Amino acid sequence: MQSKLKFILHHTHRYRWWYTGGILALALTVWVSVTIPVYIQRTIDLMAGSKEAGADLFRTNILIIAGLAISLIVVRSLSRILIFVPARLIERRLKGEMFRKLSSFGKDYFDENSTGSVISRINNDINGIRMITGFGILQIVNIILSLSLTPYKMWQLAPALTLYCIIPMIVIFVIVRIGMTVMVKYTHLRMGTLQRLSGKTISFLSGNSVIKSFNIYGYAEHEIEQENTKLFDEGMKITGIRSFIMPLLSNLGQILKILVLLVGGLYVIDARFTIGELTAYIAYAALLSQPIMGLGWVLTIFQQGMVGIDSVQTILARKGPDDDKAPIAETQKTDLFKDGIRLEKLSYTYHNGNKPALEDISFSIKPGQVIGITGQVGAGKTSLINCLNGYLRPEKGMLFFGSKDATDLRSDDIRTIARTVSQEVFLFSDSIENNVKFGSADARQQNNFDEVIYRSAFRDELARFPQKEETLVGEKGIMLSGGQKQRISLARALYTPCELLILDDVFSAVDTDTERFLIKQVVENNAAQSLVIISNRISVLEKTDHIIVLEEGRIAAQGSPKELEQQSDFYREIAKLQKEH
C-alpha cells in the first residue's frame, strides 16, 4: 500500500498547483454549501415574524441565497476542472511511459504476456489510476471538508441530535467496509479474466483466415464464450455486492431526514427549536449524507485503482535491457560502423530454450561488403540477424560494433546504423506514404520518396492505385498482396539511409523479373554501406561477396559463392536444383 501511495504522490506532485487550486475551490464549495442553510433558517424564521419588521430583510436574504447558489455553481465547476484536467494529463503521461517501457522489452516479455493482456493494462488499468487521481481525490477532499464543517454546524444547532445522526452513519460505514473487502477480491479476478479475454479476442481476430480455412468456428466461439461467461459471473458478483451497498449509502440521507424530523420535531414542539432551525438542520443532514454516499464510490474507485497501480507498477518496475545504459553521443554513432561489425564465438540461447539457437559464430562485416546468409529452415538465420540489429542481446565479448561491445550499447543506438526488412512484414493501418516514412522524423537524412518507390519496384503498382501514395493499406496491409507489402517495407528501409541494411528473405514473394530489378537497385547500386541478405535463392547469393551457411545454429561453411560450390553440400544442392528449374 505504501508503494502505491508513493506512486500516486509522485504523479500528482507534478501538477500540485492544479490540485491546490482545485482544493481551494472545493473548500469554497463546501463553505457556500453550509452557509446557504443559515440564510434559509433566518428567512423562514422571518416569515413567522411581523410583515413590517421583516419584509426588507426577507428580500435581502433571498438575494443572498440566490447569489450563493450561483457562486456554488461556479466554484463547484471550477473545482472539477482543476482536478479532472491533471488526472487526464497523468493518464496521458502514464500511457506514454508504458509505451516507452514496453517498447524497450525483449522477446522474453512478449512471449510471457499476450497482446490482449498488454492492451488491457494500458487501457483499463490506467483508467483506474485516472479515476483515483481525478474523481477519487476530489471526493476525498470533499468528504474531509464536508465531514468537518457540516457536523460543526449541526453541533452548534443541536449537539444531542448530532450524536443520534452519527450512529446510523457508523453502522452503515462498517457494513460498506466489509462489502468492499469482498468486492476487491472479485475485482482482481475480473481484471485477470478481462486480460485473458482481450488476448483471445485479438488472437482470434488476427487469425480469422485460419479459423475460416479450418472451419473451427465452434472452437473459437467456445473459447471466447468460456472467458466471457467467467467475466460475466465475476461482474455479477461485484454487482451483487454493490447493489446491496449502494442502496444503503443512497438511502442514508432519507434515514437521517426521518431521524431529524422525529427528534427535531419534538424539539420544535418543546420550543427548543424554531421551524427555521429544523429546516436548516434537515438541509445539513442532506449535506452530510452526500459525502457518505461519495465514500462508497471512493472505496470502489480506490479498490479498482489500486489493482491497476499494482499492474502498471509491475511493468514500470521491470528492468529493460537498456535501462542502465546511457545513450552515446550523436558524433559517436557515426563511428560505430567505421571499422565494421565483428562476431567472436557468438552463442545465444533463448530464455525458454534448452539448447543454443546459435553457437560459436565468428565472422566480420566490413564497410562496403555484401554478406549472404543461407541455410535450411530453423538453421538460426533470423536469430543471427536479430543479434546484429539489437533485438536479441548476446553476452559480453561476443559482438562488437567497431571497438564497442554490443552489450554496452543501447538497442536504439545499434538500430541507428542497422535497419532490418524482416520476412514478417508489418504495415500500419495508414496510407502507403505514411508507412514508407514511418520512423523517419528524427533521422539524420532522408531519401526522396519517389526515388525509393522506384528502387523498391513499386512505382508502376502505385500509379495504378486511384489515390496513389494516399491509398490506405488496411489493418496490417490486408488490402495488399504479400509481394506489395514486402516492397513497401523495403521502401521504408531505403527511405532512411543507414550503414547496414539487413534483408531477411525479402525476395521470396516477388517474381523473377522483380527480383532481378531489386537485386540491381539494392545490391548493385549500394542501397547502404553494407548489406546482409538472408536468402536461399542462388540468383541473390551470387551477388554477395561472402556467404555464411548455417546448420543447426553453427557455421557449416563460409566463403565466396565459388568457394562454397566446392565446400558446402547444401549450397551445391540448392544451386543445382534452382539452375535445373
N, C-alpha and C positions, 0 to 999 in steps of 0.2 A: 504493500500500500504506500509506503514511504517513497519508493522509487516512482510510483505512478503520480503522486502529488508533486514530486520534483519535476517530472515530465511536463505536467500542466503548468507549473510556475515558470519553467524555462521558456515555454512558448508564449504564455500570456505576458511575461515581463517585457517582451519586445514592443508590445502595444499598450504599455501601462498607462499612457496618457489618455488613450481612448477609454480604457476601463475606469480610470479616475473620473473622467467627465461623465461616464455612464452612471457610476455610483453616486456622484453628486446629484445628477438628475433624478435618480431613484430616491435619494433622501428627500429631495423636494417633493417628489410624487407622494411619498408616504406622509410627509408633513402636511401637504394640502389635503390629503385624504382624511386625516384625523382632525383637521381644522374645520372642514365643512360641517360635521355634526354639531360642533359648538354653536355655529350660527343658526343651524336648523333648530337646536334647542331653544335659543334665545327668541327666534321668530315664533315658534309655537307657543312659548310662554307669553309673548306679547299679545298673541291672539286672545288669550284669556283675560288680558287687562282691558283698560278703557280705550275706546277708539281714539279719543283726542290725544291721549298721552303717548300712544304707540304707533300711530299711522306713519309718521315720518321715519321713525327708526325701523319700522317694518319694511318700508320700501328700500331703505339703505341696506338692511340685512339681505333682502332678496337680490339686490345688485351685487353685493359682496359674494353671495353664494354663486351667482352666475359667473362672476369674474374668476372665482376659484375653480369652478368647473371647467372653464375654458383653459385656464392655466394648467389644470390637471391633464387635459388632452395633450397640450404642448409638451410638458415635461415628461409625460409617460412615453410619448412617441420619440422624444429625443433620447431617453434612456435606452430604448430598444435599438435605435440606430447606432448609438455609441458603443453598444456591447455586441450587437449581432455582426456589425461590419468587421471588427477584428477577428471574430470567430471564423468568418468566411476567409479572411486573409490567412489565418492559421491553417485552415483546410487546404488552401492553395499551396502554401509553403510546404506542408507535410506531404502532399501528393508529389511535389517536385523532389523533395528529399527521398521519398520512397522510390520514385522512378530512377533517380541517380544511383541509389543504393542497389536496387535490383539490377540495373544495367552493369554494375561492377561485379556481380556474382558470376561464378563459373558454371560449368556444365553440371557439377555435382548438386547445386541447389535446385536447378530446374528439373533434374531427374527425380528429386525427392518431393517437389511441390508442383502440382498441376497448374496450368494456366488459369483455370477457373478459380482455384484457391487463391492465387495471387490477385486476380481481379476483384474477388470478394473482399480481400483485405484492403485493397486500395479504396474501394467504394464504400462498403458497409462499415468497416472498422473506423475509417477516418471520418465518416459521417457521424459516428457515435462520439468521437472526440470533438467534432464541431458543436454537437449539441451540448456537451459539457461546458465548453469554453464560451458558448453563447447563452442559450436558454438556461443552462444549469447555473452559471454564475449569476445571471440576472435573478433567478428565483431564490438562490441562496441569500444574496444581499437583501432582496425584497422580504424574505422570511425573517431575517435577523432584525431588520429595521422595523418591520410591522409588529413582530413579537416583542419589541422593546417599547415603541411609542403607544401602540393600541392598548395593551394591558395597563400601561401607566395611566392613560386617560380613563379607562374603565375603573381602575383602582381609586382614582380621585372622586368618581361619582358614587361608587358602592363597593368597598373592599370585600365584604362578605359575599356579595353576588358574584364578584370576580373569581373568588375561590370556588364557588359552585360551578362556574363555567370551565375551570381548569380540569375538573375530574373527568368529564366525558372525553376531553381532548387527550388526556394521558392514556385512557383505556384504548381509544381508537389508534393512537400512535403505536402502542405496544403490539396490537393486532397487525397493523400495517408492517411493522418492522419484521415480524415473524414471516409474514407472507412474502416480503421482498427477499428474504434469505432463501426461501424455497424457489422463488422465481429466478434468481440469478443462476441457480444450478441448471434450470432448463434453458436459460439464455445461452449459457456456454454450449450446451448440447445442440441448440438450434443453429448457432453460428457455425459449428463444425459441419453440421448436415448441409447448411446453405453453401459452404465452400465445396463440399463434395458434389452437390447438385450442379453448381456452376461449372465445375470441372468436367462432369459428364456431359452436360449440355453443350459446352464448347467443343468437346471431343467428338460428339456425335454429329454436330452441325458441320464441323470441318471434314469429317469422314462420311458425309452424306452420300457421296458417289459410291463408296464401298458398301454402305448399307443397302443401297438400291441394287448394286451388282449381285450381292449375295442373298438378297431378299430376306434380310434379317430384321425387318421392321419390328417383329414381335419381341425380339431380344432387346432392342434399343428402347422400345416403349416400356418393357418390364423394368429395365434398369432405372429409367427416369421416374416411372411410377413408384418404384420402391422408395427412392430417396424423397420424392415429392410427398408421399404418404407419411413418411417419417417426419419430414419438415412440418406437415400439417398437424400431426399428433402433438409434436413438441410445441408448436404455436398455439394449439388449443389448450394445452396445459397452462401455458403462460396466460392466455386469455381468460381461462377459468379462475386463476388466482386474481388476475386484475379485475375481473367482473365482480369479485367478492370485495376487494379492497376499495376500488374506486367509488362504489355507491356509499360506503361508509364515510369516505372523505367528502364526497359531494353533498351528502345529507347532514354533515356536521353542522353546517350553517343553520339548517332547519331545527336540529336538536337544540342548538344554542338559543335560537329565537323562542322556541317553546319554553325553555328553561327561564329565559329572561322575562318572557311575558307572564309566566306563572309567579315567579318570585318578585319581579319588578311591579307587576300589577298589584300584589299585596302591599308593596311599599307605597304605591300611589293611594290605595285605599286608606292606609295608615298615615297618609300625609307625609311620608318620609321621602317621597319622590314627586316631582311635578310631571305632567304629561310630556313636557318638552324634554326633561331629563330621561324619561323612559324611552322616548323616541330616539334620542342621541345614543342611549345605551344599546338599543337594538341595532342601530347603524354601526356601532363599534363591534358588536358581536358578529355582524355580517363581514366587517373588515377583518376580524380575527380568523374567521373560517377560511378566507381566501388563501392566506399563506399556508395553512394546514393542508388544504387541498393541493396547493402547489408543492408541498413537501412530498406528497405521494409521487407526483411526476418527477421531481428531482431525484428521488430514490431510484425510480425506474431508469431515468437517463444515466445516472451515475453507475448503476449496475451494468447496463449495456455498454456505456462508455469505457468503464474500467476493463471490461473484456476486450474492447477494441484497442485500448492502450497497450494491454499485455501482448496482443497480436502484433501491433505495429512495432513495439519495442523489440520483439523477437527478431524482426527484420533489421531494424536500425542498429541493433547491438551486434549483429553478426559481422564478423570481420571479412571484408572483401580482400582479394589477393593484392590489391594496390593501396589499401588504406594507409599503410605505414611508409609509403614511398612518396618522395617529393617529385613533382614533375620537373623534367630537365628544361634548361633554358632553350629558347627558340633557336639560338645560334648553334647549340649542340645537336639539335635534331637533324640538321642538315649534314652533320658529320657522322651520324650513326651508320650510314651505308657507304661511307668513304672508302673503307677497306673491305666492304662486303660482309657476308654472314658466314660464320664458322660453326659447324656442329662437331663436337668431340665426344664420341661414345655416348650419344644421346639415347636414353631409355625413358619410357613413360608407361605407367600403369594407371588405368582409370580407377577412380575411387571405389567403384563397385566391381572391379575386375579382380580375378585371381591369378592372372599372369600378365606380363608386359605386352602392351599393344605394339610398342616399339622397343627395339633392343640393339644397343651397340651400333648406332647410326653415326657415321662420320663422313662428311664431305664439306665443301665450301661453295658459296655462291659469290662470284666476283662481279663487280660492276661491268655491265656490258654483256654478260653471259646470258644464254638461254638454256635453262635446265629443264630436262624432261623427267617425269616420274611415272613409272608404269608398274604393273603387277596385277595379279589376279584379284578378284573381289575379296575384300577382307584382308588384304595384304598389309594395310596400315597407311595407305596413301593419304587419306583425308586426315588421319591423326597426325601425320608428319607435317602437313601444311598448317594444321591448326596450332602446332608448336611454333612454326615460323611466324605466324601472324598474331600470336599472343593470346589466342583463345584458350589454349592449354599451356600450363606453365611447368616445364620440366625443372629438375633440381639444379642447384648451383653447379657451375663448372661444365655444363653440357652444351649451352647455346650462347654464342657471342655475336653481338652487333658491333663490328669494329673491335675496339678494346673493351667494350662494356658487356658485362654479363647480363643476359636477359632477365635474370631474377632480380636485378637492381633497377629495372626499367618498368614503368607503368605500361599497362596494355595499350592505352590510348597514344602513348609516345611511340610504341612499336608500330601502331597502325597509321601513324602519320607518314611512315615510309613504306609500309607494306599494305597493299589493298588486295582483297580476295573476291573473285567471282566464283561463288560456290555452285555445286551441282544442285543444291536445294535452293532454287531461285525464289526470292520473296519480293513481291511488288505490293506497294501500299494502295489502298483504295482511293486513288487520286488520278490526276492527269498524267499522261506519258511524260510531259516536260518536267513536272514536279518529281516524278520518280527518278528521272535521269539526274536532276540537280540536287536530289536529296543528300543532305550532309555536306554540301559544298560551301555553306555560308562562311565558315571560318577557315577555309582552305587558303593556302598561300598563293595558289594560282588556279585558274580555271581555263579550260579549253573552250573553243567555240561550239555551241550546241549543234549547229548544222553539221559541223565537221565530224563530231563524234557519232552522230546519227549515221553519217555516210560510212565511217570507218567500222561501225558495228553492223553494216549490211542491212540497215533498217530504213533507209531513205525511201525506197520505192514503196514499201508497205505503208509507211507513214503517210505518204502522199495519197494513198487510196482511202484513208480514213476521212470521213466528212469534216470532222473538227480538227484534223491534223494533230499537232502536238497537245492540243487541249482535250483530246479524247480520254475519257475516263476508262481505266482498265478493269474496274470492278474489284470486289474483295479478293485479295491475293492474286490479282491478274486473271480472274476467271474468264474475262472476255477475250483473252489472247491464247494462242497456241503455245506449246512448250518451247518451240524454237523462237517465237517472238519474245517470249518472256526472257529467254536466255540472252537475246541480243540487246534488249533494253537494260538488263542487268550488266552486260558488258559495256554498254554506252555509259552507264552510271560510273563504272570504274574508270573509263577513259576520260570522262569529263573533268575529273580532278587528277592532275598528273601526280605520279608518285615514283619513288625509286625502284620499288619491287612490286610487280604485278603478278599475282598468283591466279591462274586459271584452272579451276577444278572441273575437268571434263565438260567444258563449255561448248564443244563442237558436237556433242552426242546427239542433239536434237535438230541438227541442220542438215540440209542436203549437201551433196558433194561440191556443187558449184559455189554455194555459200561458204562452205568450209575453205575452199581454195582462196576465196576473196578475203575471208577473215584471217587466214594464215598470212597472207600478203600484208594486210593492214596492221595486224597486231604484232606478228613475229618479225617480218622483214623490214617494216617501217619503224621499228623501235618505239612501240607504244609506251614503254618505260625503260629506265636504265637497264634493268634486268627482268627476265621473265622466268617464272616457274610454271610449267604446263603439265598437268596431270591428264594423261590420255592413254588409251590403248590403240589409237589409230596410228599406223605407221606413217601415213601421209603427214601427220603432225609431228611425230617424233623425229622424222628425218630432217626437220628444220632446226632441231636443237643442237647445241654444242656438246652437251654432256647429258647422259641419261642414267638415272638410278632405277634399277629393277628391284622391287621389294617382294619378299616372300615370307609370309608369317611374321611380319614386323622386323625382319632383318634385311640387310642389303645382300641380295643374291648375286648381283653383278652391277658394274658401273663402267662407263666409258662412252666413247663416241658411238654414233649409230653403226659405223663399220666395225668397230671393235666388238660391239655386242652381238653382231651376227656370228662371230666366232666363239664368244664366251657364254652367251645366255641361250639356253634351250627355249625358254618362254618367249624371248624376243624373236628368235628364229622361227618359232611356230606361228606366232601371230602375223609375222611378216609374210610367211609363205601362204597362210590362209587368205589374207587380205589381197595379196597380189593375184591369187587364183580367181578371186571374185571381183 
